[in-house]
């Protein structure tokens, strides 16, 4: 039976793999804020469970079994976030820490019922895809707002960073998933953008914010 610590390692490896990079032990330890020897010891235990392929001095690899287990942890996390926002009325900036605890509950029935009540959502409140019951995750190829051009109209679909700080900032600007924005101007000095949306005729977004917002072009 996986422990909470093992599940956290699996999930961290899954996210590193999803970024398209090789899973280095040093990157894993940094992500989990533990020492490299500590991470090394846990990875060996994950290998005993047949979730990880570990070879000294080589990148780590998730097995198919480990990848599916990790995806199902992510599924529970993202379904919980969706349930908390859509059914219980929490703000999208409030749900991450609660979901971090809930994702370790071992009850398929609970999360299947959540899924049913929500109408089988495919994304969480932040636009991140929810893996299905088989652990299959289908991502959309959105573009960074920072890569868009003047004159385009775009729709906010997701974000690379759903930190509380960013979500609170977006709340303060009345920006949420589905918000359509017209790009009025891109400042040559710092690449900040002047956009209009809803009842805001002119709003400046820093380049740092624009890099974190994932959008699709509205025709």
Buried (B, 14 or more C-beta within 10 A) or exposed (E): EBEEEBBBBBBBBBEBBBEEEEBBBEBBBEBBEBEEEEBBEBBEBBBEBEBBBBEEEEBBBBBEEBBBBBBBBBBBBBBBBBBBBBEEEBEBBBBBEBBBEBBBEEEEEBBEEBBEEBEEBEBBBBBBBBBBEEBEBEEEEBBBBBEBEEEEBBBBBBBEEBEBEBBEBBEEBEBEBEBBBBBBEBEEEEEBBBBBBEEEEEBEBBBEBBBBBBBBEEE
